[in-house]
Amino acid sequence: MELEKLKKIICRELTNIKEEEITEDTRFVEDLNADSLDVVQIVMGIEDEFGIEIPEEASYQIKTVGEAHKAILKALGQ
């Protein structure tokens, strides 16, 4: 369920991407052509959607959709 919400957040921020194109191995910069501002917007969208806070240091480590998913689960205590 979190992964599906994450895909929606990504598609909302990167309007040229379709949900079916996104897997856990998808890299934000290399595969989705996201720049650093896009990644910040995605992290902010994650925090708003899930009511969590991802520490700034941790957000810099997020390079793939799977890493973002793990950060969500960790922040949710799962």
Sequence and secondary structure as in RCSB ss.txt:
>XXXX:A:sequence
MELEKLKKIICRELTNIKEEEITEDTRFVEDLNADSLDVVQIVMGIEDEFGIEIPEEASYQIKTVGEAHKAILKA
LGQ
>XXXX:A:secstr
 HHHHHHHHHHHHSTT  GGG  TT BHHHHH   HHHHHHHHHHHHHHHT    HHHHHH  BHHHHHHHHHHH
TT 
